[in-house]
Amino acid sequence: MDAVEGYSKPSQGVFRFIPDAWVPYAELMRLDRPSGFWAFYWHYLIGLGFAINVQPFSSNLDLVSVGLLAAYLGLWTTVFRGITCTWNDNLDQDFDRQVARCRVRPIPRGAVTTMQAHFFTAVLVAAGAFILYPYGHSILYHAAVDSVLLFIYPLLKRCTDFPQVELGFGLSYAIFLVAASVGKDPLAPLLDSSLTLSARVSRVVESPLAQSAACLYVAGILWSVIFDTIYAHQDYLDDLKAGVNGLAVRLGRKGTKPACYVMGAVQIYCLVLAGHLAEFGLSYYAISCGATALMLARMIWVTDLEDGASCAWAFGRGSAYVGASISAGLLTEFWTRKHGY
């Protein structure tokens, strides 16, 4: 069933040695497309950098411990991305058959059936729960919320022009999960059964930690909307024919960049406000805010929305510069504070 026009078996990474029968499932997890992994993972690294810097400062951690936790989160990200991509492909298979870039995916080309894909999703969910279980029930709650947010995403393509916004809610939610993993869950009061519901909400709303996390969350949402809207321009003409909704179609090729510049400006403002509420220092403002603003503006400026390769670059390497800048500022902030600079 893999003999489909335009399809060639991936040959990089794990695809060099896994059995042929496993290849479609590895493709469902997007193991052949690392740029999508980073679209997920940057939010975890940013959440980790935020969590170790907010009060109480994580002075008990060193860079080795932070690196090990980052690696653990990378494993979770690989599985979680596989869950959401498999689910997305199953729901979008009819649309994918009408889009040139997507019709060679495992389900549209017939390498995996609908039921096999649903079973594979369930297996990945179990694996993800096993990975997160050592960190306690609160982490599993956050993972469940995040899963719901991302499971809704493909459904919104059918009824709204703003699925990228909902995708941003799911991707950026990683900061809450990561903060909980180091014992600084901004939403922890919501699970305190000794308080009334109104008291729980008040605790969260009045908390500087939650306020700062909310600003970072919004910044992550806006960033996700920017890079995914640009990415969607690869399929702009096919989406118009297939009736797929989205911000790329809604804004068009003339309206996308101005909208991205506005969202980018608000994103940087949210990053500044998050740093102010968390009482971060100069390293954060210079790198996570200042350098990020330059990287983001350049990414939008140089992207050619009529060139699929350019849009893919913005989603991958171009967006990686932004994620690396935010993460580097937070890591530098941690290092300088830990060493008393």
Steps between C-alpha positions, in 0.01 A plus 500: 500500500802732528547514119332838473603772257726751670579276800847383592593322820693724743862396535629716784523438874309199634368419152840356410455198725134453604295224327295607198179415686583766759571776249140628462463527878829687533371733227175551694720616790681730253839352593609594148415869557704644788387859446156411639664348807662834576169681452383300803827477691596868510197562720625238746848651508353847551274366774800334664704820487211693648431246775857481632524880520173598667472519877601303689813493286616143424841531665504124562531432128819516297542505123538121486169450681332751271643322196374161618152639556512660156591161349213333687261763367640433152394136531153605610481751214581230245217279628254786550562636154441149366166485682374829362633449146347152471167631625520797263580279200210268576250782518645686202547207265229615257650849483852356470405305187425834331825673601814418300737518797280280721360229274810281550452481877445145631121512537410673170734272303353187665804384698304528829126454547281727709461238774872423506574871544251531786656196671845651451377825657382304806837324527683833489266646765588209731871553431469871572321436829777258599765764428329771707369283784813535723433875524159456663134546423513876440726444199256246359215749545694761304584246229130410473400865462771553239385192310142625488616838370698341218238235422250779430735667251421295186126532563521880492624498141147406405314781674730797564782701344700495822627145559856636540386691809373181661821324399689774683295434813612137487868550415558780749322312780828313544623772739241397761593133475871575532451741790306230681784253442735715712239567770394847387162438341329840448162326493554282809239686713230379260555147632482599868182328621514684834404826326180609332507542123499880525788489750699272269452734206591802712822332615600446138399843373681681781819294476801676338616157384172436319493853358850464362426152364184633333703767318752241385214275395346772284841576348533132407151495349576800279833357390329170405233685304770689309711205394210265431314758291813554290546122477143459373580715197677194354153358434323832435365416153414140588322613816289742299391217269442250782309746719745479789460793736789680667666834555712464186182481291324767706784753489623419151848560368470877539359506850710234671825689552343819644297285740814308600688822575218616728484163677878503530498838669240379750704183556809703595291720729369188676857371541603831657200498731567138602855597593382801697249299702759227567768758586746370241825682431689661212601171335137410444403839358804522272476149353148362554338831410744715298675234291172313456334809356774526238484129416121506469494811281766353272314170469184675386684742272703248298224240453347482154141387550476381139802269540425176686864446590521848651187438710645168617824682595302748713325214679825311555831682519357852498273429795781308672701821523211654694459201733875475558519871583223485761648183652856638501389812686331293769797265532740794526274653763518177700879475469563862602265483798638167616854636495407834657569725201 
